[in-house]
């Protein structure tokens, strides 16, 4: 049945779309945090655990030579680190 | 070199730890949102795009018969949907 009902690259396309969505999801959060100048509603633990996990996914992608996993996690790591950075910046503003 | 410097199941373990972290990350966010009775700091778009993406990852796992992907994404879907549900509940409280 496989390959008859579904085109051969259906699951690959599905994975790519899924990866694009779970990566792109953090972009509106970056914009919201940037505009509101606050990330108080976002949990510190969530951001730290998320960044660590994404870093390990990236390492996993490197070991597995899996380019889609590497690309998705490089972008997710950038966005989640950016949210964490903004949270630190707005929580502990530099005075001077 | 592969399999000589690294034990054979190193990357699998790495993937499992990474998946556990990126899944568990949403738990402190659920608790924070529940305790503060507000999810105003979390972007609607982020939650909706994230839930859609995780749903597609789950479908990907089902097509690929990939149990770790299925398990991780079932839990992530539950937690992200819970945050979305709490955001809706606190944003539009039922009056009566």
N, CA and C atoms of all chains as a GROMACS GRO file, in nm:
protein
  576
    1UNK      N    1   0.083  -0.121   0.000
    1UNK     CA    2   0.000   0.000   0.000
    1UNK      C    3   0.087   0.126   0.000
    2UNK      N    4   0.199   0.121   0.077
    2UNK     CA    5   0.288   0.237   0.083
    2UNK      C    6   0.343   0.268  -0.055
    3UNK      N    7   0.347   0.395  -0.089
    3UNK     CA    8   0.399   0.434  -0.219
    3UNK      C    9   0.293   0.424  -0.326
    4UNK      N   10   0.179   0.365  -0.292
    4UNK     CA   11   0.069   0.358  -0.388
    4UNK      C   12  -0.030   0.471  -0.359
    5UNK      N   13  -0.072   0.476  -0.232
    5UNK     CA   14  -0.166   0.581  -0.194
    5UNK      C   15  -0.094   0.716  -0.174
    6UNK      N   16   0.034   0.710  -0.132
    6UNK     CA   17   0.107   0.833  -0.102
    6UNK      C   18   0.226   0.847  -0.196
    7UNK      N   19   0.252   0.969  -0.244
    7UNK     CA   20   0.374   0.985  -0.324
    7UNK      C   21   0.496   0.958  -0.237
    8UNK      N   22   0.608   0.914  -0.299
    8UNK     CA   23   0.722   0.867  -0.224
    8UNK      C   24   0.779   0.967  -0.125
    9UNK      N   25   0.776   1.097  -0.160
    9UNK     CA   26   0.840   1.196  -0.074
    9UNK      C   27   0.739   1.268   0.016
   10UNK      N   28   0.623   1.207   0.038
   10UNK     CA   29   0.518   1.271   0.120
   10UNK      C   30   0.567   1.297   0.262
   11UNK      N   31   0.627   1.194   0.326
   11UNK     CA   32   0.669   1.211   0.466
   11UNK      C   33   0.785   1.310   0.478
   12UNK      N   34   0.873   1.312   0.377
   12UNK     CA   35   0.984   1.408   0.380
   12UNK      C   36   0.928   1.551   0.376
   13UNK      N   37   0.832   1.572   0.285
   13UNK     CA   38   0.768   1.704   0.274
   13UNK      C   39   0.698   1.738   0.406
   14UNK      N   40   0.628   1.638   0.463
   14UNK     CA   41   0.558   1.657   0.591
   14UNK      C   42   0.658   1.700   0.699
   15UNK      N   43   0.772   1.632   0.706
   15UNK     CA   44   0.875   1.665   0.804
   15UNK      C   45   0.931   1.805   0.784
   16UNK      N   46   0.950   1.842   0.656
   16UNK     CA   47   1.004   1.975   0.626
   16UNK      C   48   0.905   2.085   0.666
   17UNK      N   49   0.775   2.062   0.635
   17UNK     CA   50   0.672   2.160   0.672
   17UNK      C   51   0.662   2.169   0.824
   18UNK      N   52   0.663   2.053   0.891
   18UNK     CA   53   0.655   2.050   1.038
   18UNK      C   54   0.773   2.125   1.099
   19UNK      N   55   0.893   2.101   1.048
   19UNK     CA   56   1.014   2.166   1.098
   19UNK      C   57   1.010   2.316   1.076
   20UNK      N   58   0.960   2.356   0.958
   20UNK     CA   59   0.950   2.500   0.928
   20UNK      C   60   0.854   2.567   1.026
   21UNK      N   61   0.741   2.501   1.055
   21UNK     CA   62   0.641   2.558   1.146
   21UNK      C   63   0.695   2.568   1.289
   22UNK      N   64   0.751   2.458   1.343
   22UNK     CA   65   0.797   2.461   1.482
   22UNK      C   66   0.918   2.554   1.498
   23UNK      N   67   0.986   2.584   1.387
   23UNK     CA   68   1.097   2.681   1.392
   23UNK      C   69   1.042   2.824   1.382
   24UNK      N   70   0.954   2.846   1.283
   24UNK     CA   71   0.899   2.980   1.257
   24UNK      C   72   0.813   3.029   1.373
   25UNK      N   73   0.762   2.937   1.455
   25UNK     CA   74   0.672   2.972   1.566
   25UNK      C   75   0.733   3.076   1.660
   26UNK      N   76   0.867   3.071   1.675
   26UNK     CA   77   0.932   3.159   1.773
   26UNK      C   78   0.949   3.301   1.722
   27UNK      N   79   0.932   3.321   1.588
   27UNK     CA   80   0.949   3.454   1.530
   27UNK      C   81   0.846   3.554   1.586
   28UNK      N   82   0.714   3.521   1.584
   28UNK     CA   83   0.616   3.616   1.642
   28UNK      C   84   0.642   3.643   1.791
   29UNK      N   85   0.699   3.542   1.863
   29UNK     CA   86   0.728   3.563   2.005
   29UNK      C   87   0.842   3.663   2.022
   30UNK      N   88   0.943   3.654   1.933
   30UNK     CA   89   1.054   3.751   1.936
   30UNK      C   90   0.997   3.891   1.912
   31UNK      N   91   0.910   3.906   1.811
   31UNK     CA   92   0.853   4.036   1.777
   31UNK      C   93   0.767   4.091   1.891
   32UNK      N   94   0.685   4.003   1.952
   32UNK     CA   95   0.598   4.045   2.063
   32UNK      C   96   0.682   4.093   2.182
   33UNK      N   97   0.786   4.015   2.214
   33UNK     CA   98   0.873   4.048   2.327
   33UNK      C   99   0.946   4.179   2.301
   34UNK      N  100   0.994   4.195   2.176
   34UNK     CA  101   1.066   4.315   2.135
   34UNK      C  102   0.975   4.438   2.146
   35UNK      N  103   0.851   4.427   2.094
   35UNK     CA  104   0.758   4.540   2.092
   35UNK      C  105   0.713   4.577   2.232
   36UNK      N  106   0.683   4.476   2.316
   36UNK     CA  107   0.630   4.502   2.450
   36UNK      C  108   0.740   4.534   2.551
   37UNK      N  109   0.867   4.516   2.508
   37UNK     CA  110   0.984   4.540   2.596
   37UNK      C  111   0.972   4.462   2.726
   38UNK      N  112   0.912   4.344   2.720
   38UNK     CA  113   0.898   4.259   2.839
   38UNK      C  114   0.880   4.113   2.798
   39UNK      N  115   0.943   4.025   2.877
   39UNK     CA  116   0.923   3.882   2.855
   39UNK      C  117   0.885   3.818   2.988
   40UNK      N  118   0.819   3.899   3.072
   40UNK     CA  119   0.783   3.852   3.206
   40UNK      C  120   0.692   3.729   3.203
   41UNK      N  121   0.607   3.721   3.100
   41UNK     CA  122   0.512   3.611   3.093
   41UNK      C  123   0.574   3.478   3.052
   42UNK      N  124   0.700   3.485   3.006
   42UNK     CA  125   0.766   3.362   2.961
   42UNK      C  126   0.855   3.308   3.072
   43UNK      N  127   0.843   3.179   3.095
   43UNK     CA  128   0.916   3.114   3.205
   43UNK      C  129   1.066   3.106   3.176
   44UNK      N  130   1.148   3.146   3.276
   44UNK     CA  131   1.294   3.131   3.266
   44UNK      C  132   1.329   2.986   3.238
   45UNK      N  133   1.270   2.895   3.318
   45UNK     CA  134   1.302   2.752   3.303
   45UNK      C  135   1.272   2.704   3.162
   46UNK      N  136   1.156   2.747   3.106
   46UNK     CA  137   1.121   2.704   2.972
   46UNK      C  138   1.232   2.743   2.874
   47UNK      N  139   1.273   2.870   2.880
   47UNK     CA  140   1.373   2.920   2.785
   47UNK      C  141   1.507   2.847   2.800
   48UNK      N  142   1.550   2.828   2.924
   48UNK     CA  143   1.680   2.764   2.947
   48UNK      C  144   1.677   2.617   2.902
   49UNK      N  145   1.569   2.545   2.941
   49UNK     CA  146   1.557   2.403   2.903
   49UNK      C  147   1.543   2.391   2.751
   50UNK      N  148   1.464   2.482   2.691
   50UNK     CA  149   1.443   2.480   2.546
   50UNK      C  150   1.574   2.502   2.472
   51UNK      N  151   1.650   2.605   2.512
   51UNK     CA  152   1.779   2.634   2.446
   51UNK      C  153   1.875   2.515   2.459
   52UNK      N  154   1.880   2.453   2.578
   52UNK     CA  155   1.968   2.338   2.597
   52UNK      C  156   1.925   2.223   2.506
   53UNK      N  157   1.794   2.196   2.502
   53UNK     CA  158   1.743   2.087   2.420
   53UNK      C  159   1.770   2.110   2.272
   54UNK      N  160   1.748   2.232   2.226
   54UNK     CA  161   1.770   2.264   2.084
   54UNK      C  162   1.919   2.251   2.050
   55UNK      N  163   2.006   2.291   2.144
   55UNK     CA  164   2.150   2.277   2.125
   55UNK      C  165   2.187   2.128   2.107
   56UNK      N  166   2.125   2.041   2.187
   56UNK     CA  167   2.152   1.897   2.174
   56UNK      C  168   2.096   1.841   2.043
   57UNK      N  169   1.977   1.892   1.999
   57UNK     CA  170   1.922   1.849   1.869
   57UNK      C  171   2.019   1.886   1.757
   58UNK      N  172   2.080   2.005   1.770
   58UNK     CA  173   2.176   2.053   1.670
   58UNK      C  174   2.296   1.959   1.665
   59UNK      N  175   2.347   1.923   1.783
   59UNK     CA  176   2.460   1.831   1.794
   59UNK      C  177   2.422   1.695   1.733
   60UNK      N  178   2.298   1.652   1.761
   60UNK     CA  179   2.246   1.527   1.707
   60UNK      C  180   2.247   1.533   1.554
   61UNK      N  181   2.201   1.645   1.499
   61UNK     CA  182   2.199   1.665   1.354
   61UNK      C  183   2.339   1.659   1.294
   62UNK      N  184   2.436   1.718   1.365
   62UNK     CA  185   2.575   1.719   1.318
   62UNK      C  186   2.631   1.576   1.315
   63UNK      N  187   2.608   1.501   1.424
   63UNK     CA  188   2.657   1.363   1.430
   63UNK      C  189   2.590   1.275   1.324
   64UNK      N  190   2.458   1.303   1.299
   64UNK     CA  191   2.383   1.221   1.204
   64UNK      C  192   2.398   1.271   1.060
   65UNK      N  193   2.473   1.382   1.041
   65UNK     CA  194   2.487   1.445   0.909
   65UNK      C  195   2.350   1.472   0.849
   66UNK      N  196   2.256   1.519   0.932
   66UNK     CA  197   2.117   1.542   0.890
   66UNK      C  198   2.094   1.692   0.872
   67UNK      N  199   2.104   1.737   0.745
   67UNK     CA  200   2.100   1.880   0.715
   67UNK      C  201   1.969   1.947   0.757
   68UNK      N  202   1.851   1.886   0.730
   68UNK     CA  203   1.726   1.952   0.775
   68UNK      C  204   1.722   1.973   0.927
   69UNK      N  205   1.768   1.872   1.004
   69UNK     CA  206   1.771   1.884   1.150
   69UNK      C  207   1.867   1.995   1.192
   70UNK      N  208   1.984   2.002   1.125
   70UNK     CA  209   2.082   2.107   1.156
   70UNK      C  210   2.022   2.245   1.128
   71UNK      N  211   1.966   2.263   1.006
   71UNK     CA  212   1.913   2.394   0.965
   71UNK      C  213   1.801   2.439   1.059
   72UNK      N  214   1.702   2.350   1.082
   72UNK     CA  215   1.588   2.386   1.168
   72UNK      C  216   1.635   2.426   1.306
   73UNK      N  217   1.733   2.351   1.361
   73UNK     CA  218   1.774   2.378   1.498
   73UNK      C  219   1.869   2.495   1.512
   74UNK      N  220   1.944   2.527   1.404
   74UNK     CA  221   2.026   2.649   1.407
   74UNK      C  222   1.933   2.770   1.419
   75UNK      N  223   1.827   2.772   1.337
   75UNK     CA  224   1.735   2.886   1.338
   75UNK      C  225   1.658   2.892   1.471
   76UNK      N  226   1.608   2.775   1.518
   76UNK     CA  227   1.535   2.772   1.646
   76UNK      C  228   1.625   2.817   1.760
   77UNK      N  229   1.753   2.774   1.757
   77UNK     CA  230   1.847   2.812   1.863
   77UNK      C  231   1.869   2.964   1.862
   78UNK      N  232   1.880   3.022   1.741
   78UNK     CA  233   1.898   3.167   1.730
   78UNK      C  234   1.778   3.241   1.789
   79UNK      N  235   1.658   3.195   1.751
   79UNK     CA  236   1.537   3.265   1.796
   79UNK      C  237   1.514   3.247   1.946
   80UNK      N  238   1.533   3.125   1.998
   80UNK     CA  239   1.508   3.102   2.142
   80UNK      C  240   1.614   3.173   2.227
   81UNK      N  241   1.740   3.177   2.177
   81UNK     CA  242   1.846   3.249   2.250
   81UNK      C  243   1.816   3.399   2.248
   82UNK      N  244   1.760   3.447   2.135
   82UNK     CA  245   1.725   3.589   2.123
   82UNK      C  246   1.617   3.625   2.226
   83UNK      N  247   1.515   3.538   2.242
   83UNK     CA  248   1.408   3.563   2.340
   83UNK      C  249   1.469   3.564   2.482
   84UNK      N  250   1.558   3.467   2.508
   84UNK     CA  251   1.624   3.461   2.640
   84UNK      C  252   1.707   3.587   2.664
   85UNK      N  253   1.780   3.631   2.559
   85UNK     CA  254   1.861   3.753   2.568
   85UNK      C  255   1.775   3.875   2.597
   86UNK      N  256   1.661   3.886   2.528
   86UNK     CA  257   1.570   4.000   2.549
   86UNK      C  258   1.514   3.996   2.691
   87UNK      N  259   1.482   3.875   2.739
   87UNK     CA  260   1.428   3.861   2.875
   87UNK      C  261   1.531   3.910   2.978
   88UNK      N  262   1.658   3.870   2.959
   88UNK     CA  263   1.764   3.914   3.049
   88UNK      C  264   1.780   4.066   3.040
   89UNK      N  265   1.777   4.120   2.918
   89UNK     CA  266   1.796   4.263   2.895
   89UNK      C  267   1.685   4.347   2.960
   90UNK      N  268   1.561   4.302   2.946
   90UNK     CA  269   1.449   4.379   3.000
   90UNK      C  270   1.437   4.359   3.151
   91UNK      N  271   1.484   4.244   3.200
   91UNK     CA  272   1.474   4.215   3.344
   91UNK      C  273   1.584   4.288   3.420
   92UNK      N  274   1.702   4.292   3.360
   92UNK     CA  275   1.818   4.357   3.426
   92UNK      C  276   1.872   4.466   3.334
   93UNK      N  277   1.798   4.578   3.320
   93UNK     CA  278   1.842   4.682   3.227
   93UNK      C  279   1.976   4.742   3.270
   94UNK      N  280   2.060   4.775   3.170
   94UNK     CA  281   2.190   4.839   3.196
   94UNK      C  282   2.164   4.984   3.232
   95UNK      N  283   2.212   5.025   3.349
   95UNK     CA  284   2.193   5.164   3.391
   95UNK      C  285   2.320   5.243   3.360
   96UNK      N  286   2.304   5.372   3.328
   96UNK     CA  287   2.423   5.451   3.303
   96UNK      C  288   2.392   5.574   3.221
   97UNK      N  289   3.646   0.590   1.156
   97UNK     CA  290   3.652   0.660   1.284
   97UNK      C  291   3.521   0.643   1.361
   98UNK      N  292   3.408   0.647   1.287
   98UNK     CA  293   3.278   0.633   1.353
   98UNK      C  294   3.269   0.498   1.422
   99UNK      N  295   3.214   0.497   1.544
   99UNK     CA  296   3.198   0.372   1.615
   99UNK      C  297   3.324   0.334   1.691
  100UNK      N  298   3.431   0.407   1.662
  100UNK     CA  299   3.556   0.382   1.734
  100UNK      C  300   3.570   0.483   1.848
  101UNK      N  301   3.554   0.611   1.812
  101UNK     CA  302   3.562   0.716   1.914
  101UNK      C  303   3.433   0.726   1.996
  102UNK      N  304   3.320   0.692   1.933
  102UNK     CA  305   3.191   0.707   2.000
  102UNK      C  306   3.123   0.572   2.015
  103UNK      N  307   3.061   0.545   2.129
  103UNK     CA  308   2.986   0.419   2.138
  103UNK      C  309   2.870   0.424   2.038
  104UNK      N  310   2.824   0.307   1.994
  104UNK     CA  311   2.728   0.301   1.884
  104UNK      C  312   2.598   0.377   1.911
  105UNK      N  313   2.552   0.375   2.036
  105UNK     CA  314   2.422   0.434   2.063
  105UNK      C  315   2.433   0.576   2.119
  106UNK      N  316   2.547   0.642   2.098
  106UNK     CA  317   2.566   0.777   2.150
  106UNK      C  318   2.465   0.875   2.092
  107UNK      N  319   2.450   0.873   1.958
  107UNK     CA  320   2.360   0.971   1.895
  107UNK      C  321   2.214   0.943   1.931
  108UNK      N  322   2.178   0.814   1.947
  108UNK     CA  323   2.041   0.781   1.986
  108UNK      C  324   2.012   0.840   2.124
  109UNK      N  325   2.107   0.819   2.217
  109UNK     CA  326   2.093   0.873   2.352
  109UNK      C  327   2.083   1.026   2.345
  110UNK      N  328   2.169   1.086   2.261
  110UNK     CA  329   2.169   1.232   2.243
  110UNK      C  330   2.032   1.279   2.195
  111UNK      N  331   1.976   1.210   2.097
  111UNK     CA  332   1.844   1.245   2.044
  111UNK      C  333   1.735   1.231   2.149
  112UNK      N  334   1.745   1.125   2.230
  112UNK     CA  335   1.644   1.102   2.334
  112UNK      C  336   1.650   1.211   2.441
  113UNK      N  337   1.774   1.248   2.481
  113UNK     CA  338   1.790   1.355   2.582
  113UNK      C  339   1.740   1.488   2.524
  114UNK      N  340   1.777   1.516   2.398
  114UNK     CA  341   1.733   1.640   2.332
  114UNK      C  342   1.580   1.645   2.326
  115UNK      N  343   1.518   1.535   2.286
  115UNK     CA  344   1.371   1.529   2.275
  115UNK      C  345   1.304   1.546   2.410
  116UNK      N  346   1.364   1.486   2.513
  116UNK     CA  347   1.308   1.499   2.648
  116UNK      C  348   1.313   1.645   2.693
  117UNK      N  349   1.427   1.712   2.665
  117UNK     CA  350   1.442   1.852   2.706
  117UNK      C  351   1.344   1.944   2.631
  118UNK      N  352   1.339   1.934   2.496
  118UNK     CA  353   1.252   2.025   2.421
  118UNK      C  354   1.105   1.997   2.449
  119UNK      N  355   1.074   1.877   2.500
  119UNK     CA  356   0.936   1.846   2.539
  119UNK      C  357   0.909   1.898   2.680
  120UNK      N  358   1.001   1.868   2.773
  120UNK     CA  359   0.983   1.905   2.914
  120UNK      C  360   0.984   2.056   2.933
  121UNK      N  361   1.045   2.129   2.838
  121UNK     CA  362   1.056   2.275   2.849
  121UNK      C  363   0.921   2.344   2.870
  122UNK      N  364   0.815   2.286   2.813
  122UNK     CA  365   0.684   2.353   2.819
  122UNK      C  366   0.614   2.334   2.953
  123UNK      N  367   0.664   2.239   3.034
  123UNK     CA  368   0.601   2.212   3.164
  123UNK      C  369   0.610   2.333   3.259
  124UNK      N  370   0.732   2.393   3.278
  124UNK     CA  371   0.737   2.512   3.365
  124UNK      C  372   0.653   2.628   3.311
  125UNK      N  373   0.637   2.635   3.176
  125UNK     CA  374   0.553   2.742   3.119
  125UNK      C  375   0.406   2.719   3.155
  126UNK      N  376   0.362   2.590   3.151
  126UNK     CA  377   0.225   2.557   3.190
  126UNK      C  378   0.204   2.600   3.336
  127UNK      N  379   0.300   2.565   3.424
  127UNK     CA  380   0.288   2.596   3.568
  127UNK      C  381   0.287   2.747   3.590
  128UNK      N  382   0.376   2.820   3.519
  128UNK     CA  383   0.382   2.967   3.535
  128UNK      C  384   0.250   3.031   3.492
  129UNK      N  385   0.199   2.987   3.376
  129UNK     CA  386   0.074   3.042   3.323
  129UNK      C  387  -0.041   3.011   3.418
  130UNK      N  388  -0.045   2.888   3.470
  130UNK     CA  389  -0.149   2.844   3.563
  130UNK      C  390  -0.147   2.928   3.692
  131UNK      N  391  -0.024   2.945   3.747
  131UNK     CA  392  -0.011   3.018   3.873
  131UNK      C  393  -0.044   3.166   3.856
  132UNK      N  394   0.003   3.228   3.746
  132UNK     CA  395  -0.016   3.372   3.727
  132UNK      C  396  -0.154   3.404   3.669
  133UNK      N  397  -0.228   3.298   3.629
  133UNK     CA  398  -0.361   3.316   3.568
  133UNK      C  399  -0.357   3.412   3.449
  134UNK      N  400  -0.246   3.411   3.377
  134UNK     CA  401  -0.232   3.497   3.260
  134UNK      C  402  -0.130   3.439   3.163
  135UNK      N  403  -0.160   3.451   3.034
  135UNK     CA  404  -0.063   3.411   2.932
  135UNK      C  405  -0.048   3.525   2.833
  136UNK      N  406  -0.065   3.649   2.885
  136UNK     CA  407  -0.060   3.767   2.798
  136UNK      C  408   0.076   3.784   2.732
  137UNK      N  409   0.184   3.741   2.800
  137UNK     CA  410   0.318   3.759   2.746
  137UNK      C  411   0.352   3.662   2.634
  138UNK      N  412   0.266   3.560   2.616
  138UNK     CA  413   0.294   3.460   2.512
  138UNK      C  414   0.214   3.494   2.387
  139UNK      N  415   0.282   3.491   2.273
  139UNK     CA  416   0.221   3.528   2.146
  139UNK      C  417   0.119   3.424   2.099
  140UNK      N  418   0.000   3.474   2.059
  140UNK     CA  419  -0.104   3.386   2.000
  140UNK      C  420  -0.046   3.312   1.881
  141UNK      N  421   0.021   3.388   1.792
  141UNK     CA  422   0.075   3.327   1.670
  141UNK      C  423   0.173   3.216   1.703
  142UNK      N  424   0.261   3.241   1.804
  142UNK     CA  425   0.356   3.138   1.841
  142UNK      C  426   0.284   3.009   1.878
  143UNK      N  427   0.183   3.020   1.966
  143UNK     CA  428   0.112   2.901   2.014
  143UNK      C  429   0.042   2.827   1.901
  144UNK      N  430  -0.027   2.903   1.814
  144UNK     CA  431  -0.103   2.840   1.706
  144UNK      C  432  -0.008   2.772   1.606
  145UNK      N  433   0.101   2.844   1.567
  145UNK     CA  434   0.196   2.786   1.472
  145UNK      C  435   0.267   2.665   1.535
  146UNK      N  436   0.303   2.678   1.664
  146UNK     CA  437   0.371   2.569   1.734
  146UNK      C  438   0.282   2.444   1.740
  147UNK      N  439   0.155   2.462   1.781
  147UNK     CA  440   0.063   2.347   1.789
  147UNK      C  441   0.047   2.281   1.652
  148UNK      N  442   0.033   2.362   1.547
  148UNK     CA  443   0.017   2.306   1.412
  148UNK      C  444   0.142   2.228   1.373
  149UNK      N  445   0.260   2.286   1.398
  149UNK     CA  446   0.385   2.220   1.364
  149UNK      C  447   0.404   2.089   1.438
  150UNK      N  448   0.372   2.089   1.568
  150UNK     CA  449   0.388   1.969   1.650
  150UNK      C  450   0.291   1.860   1.603
  151UNK      N  451   0.170   1.903   1.561
  151UNK     CA  452   0.070   1.809   1.509
  151UNK      C  453   0.124   1.741   1.382
  152UNK      N  454   0.192   1.818   1.297
  152UNK     CA  455   0.250   1.762   1.174
  152UNK      C  456   0.368   1.670   1.206
  153UNK      N  457   0.451   1.707   1.309
  153UNK     CA  458   0.560   1.619   1.352
  153UNK      C  459   0.504   1.484   1.400
  154UNK      N  460   0.391   1.492   1.470
  154UNK     CA  461   0.325   1.371   1.521
  154UNK      C  462   0.282   1.282   1.404
  155UNK      N  463   0.220   1.344   1.304
  155UNK     CA  464   0.176   1.274   1.183
  155UNK      C  465   0.297   1.212   1.111
  156UNK      N  466   0.407   1.290   1.108
  156UNK     CA  467   0.532   1.244   1.048
  156UNK      C  468   0.582   1.118   1.121
  157UNK      N  469   0.578   1.123   1.254
  157UNK     CA  470   0.620   1.009   1.335
  157UNK      C  471   0.535   0.886   1.310
  158UNK      N  472   0.403   0.907   1.291
  158UNK     CA  473   0.311   0.796   1.265
  158UNK      C  474   0.344   0.732   1.129
  159UNK      N  475   0.362   0.816   1.025
  159UNK     CA  476   0.395   0.764   0.891
  159UNK      C  477   0.530   0.692   0.890
  160UNK      N  478   0.626   0.746   0.971
  160UNK     CA  479   0.761   0.690   0.974
  160UNK      C  480   0.774   0.574   1.074
  161UNK      N  481   0.664   0.544   1.147
  161UNK     CA  482   0.665   0.442   1.253
  161UNK      C  483   0.778   0.471   1.352
  162UNK      N  484   0.798   0.599   1.385
  162UNK     CA  485   0.908   0.642   1.471
  162UNK      C  486   0.853   0.672   1.611
  163UNK      N  487   0.867   0.573   1.700
  163UNK     CA  488   0.806   0.584   1.833
  163UNK      C  489   0.858   0.702   1.916
  164UNK      N  490   0.992   0.728   1.919
  164UNK     CA  491   1.039   0.844   1.997
  164UNK      C  492   0.978   0.976   1.947
  165UNK      N  493   0.968   0.992   1.813
  165UNK     CA  494   0.909   1.114   1.756
  165UNK      C  495   0.762   1.123   1.796
  166UNK      N  496   0.690   1.008   1.790
  166UNK     CA  497   0.549   1.006   1.828
  166UNK      C  498   0.533   1.046   1.975
  167UNK      N  499   0.609   0.980   2.064
  167UNK     CA  500   0.596   1.005   2.209
  167UNK      C  501   0.628   1.150   2.243
  168UNK      N  502   0.743   1.200   2.194
  168UNK     CA  503   0.784   1.337   2.225
  168UNK      C  504   0.678   1.436   2.180
  169UNK      N  505   0.622   1.413   2.060
  169UNK     CA  506   0.530   1.511   2.005
  169UNK      C  507   0.389   1.499   2.063
  170UNK      N  508   0.351   1.379   2.110
  170UNK     CA  509   0.222   1.366   2.181
  170UNK      C  510   0.227   1.452   2.307
  171UNK      N  511   0.339   1.440   2.383
  171UNK     CA  512   0.351   1.515   2.508
  171UNK      C  513   0.361   1.666   2.480
  172UNK      N  514   0.445   1.704   2.381
  172UNK     CA  515   0.459   1.846   2.346
  172UNK      C  516   0.325   1.903   2.300
  173UNK      N  517   0.250   1.825   2.221
  173UNK     CA  518   0.119   1.872   2.173
  173UNK      C  519   0.024   1.894   2.291
  174UNK      N  520   0.026   1.800   2.388
  174UNK     CA  521  -0.059   1.815   2.507
  174UNK      C  522  -0.024   1.943   2.583
  175UNK      N  523   0.107   1.965   2.604
  175UNK     CA  524   0.150   2.081   2.684
  175UNK      C  525   0.124   2.213   2.610
  176UNK      N  526   0.154   2.218   2.480
  176UNK     CA  527   0.136   2.343   2.406
  176UNK      C  528  -0.013   2.374   2.389
  177UNK      N  529  -0.095   2.269   2.370
  177UNK     CA  530  -0.240   2.290   2.361
  177UNK      C  531  -0.295   2.337   2.495
  178UNK      N  532  -0.237   2.285   2.604
  178UNK     CA  533  -0.279   2.326   2.738
  178UNK      C  534  -0.250   2.474   2.760
  179UNK      N  535  -0.130   2.520   2.717
  179UNK     CA  536  -0.096   2.663   2.730
  179UNK      C  537  -0.192   2.748   2.646
  180UNK      N  538  -0.220   2.702   2.524
  180UNK     CA  539  -0.315   2.773   2.437
  180UNK      C  540  -0.453   2.778   2.501
  181UNK      N  541  -0.497   2.665   2.559
  181UNK     CA  542  -0.627   2.658   2.626
  181UNK      C  543  -0.634   2.753   2.745
  182UNK      N  544  -0.525   2.759   2.824
  182UNK     CA  545  -0.521   2.849   2.940
  182UNK      C  546  -0.525   2.994   2.892
  183UNK      N  547  -0.454   3.024   2.782
  183UNK     CA  548  -0.452   3.161   2.729
  183UNK      C  549  -0.593   3.203   2.687
  184UNK      N  550  -0.664   3.111   2.619
  184UNK     CA  551  -0.802   3.140   2.578
  184UNK      C  552  -0.890   3.160   2.702
  185UNK      N  553  -0.873   3.072   2.800
  185UNK     CA  554  -0.956   3.076   2.921
  185UNK      C  555  -0.937   3.206   2.999
  186UNK      N  556  -0.810   3.249   3.014
  186UNK     CA  557  -0.783   3.370   3.092
  186UNK      C  558  -0.814   3.496   3.012
  187UNK      N  559  -0.808   3.485   2.878
  187UNK     CA  560  -0.835   3.601   2.792
  187UNK      C  561  -0.986   3.623   2.779
  188UNK      N  562  -1.059   3.515   2.768
  188UNK     CA  563  -1.205   3.523   2.753
  188UNK      C  564  -1.272   3.444   2.864
  189UNK      N  565  -1.269   3.496   2.988
  189UNK     CA  566  -1.327   3.420   3.099
  189UNK      C  567  -1.477   3.401   3.082
  190UNK      N  568  -1.525   3.283   3.125
  190UNK     CA  569  -1.668   3.252   3.118
  190UNK      C  570  -1.738   3.329   3.230
  191UNK      N  571  -1.836   3.411   3.194
  191UNK     CA  572  -1.910   3.488   3.295
  191UNK      C  573  -2.039   3.413   3.327
  192UNK      N  574  -2.082   3.425   3.451
  192UNK     CA  575  -2.208   3.359   3.487
  192UNK      C  576  -2.228   3.353   3.637
   0.00000   0.00000   0.00000
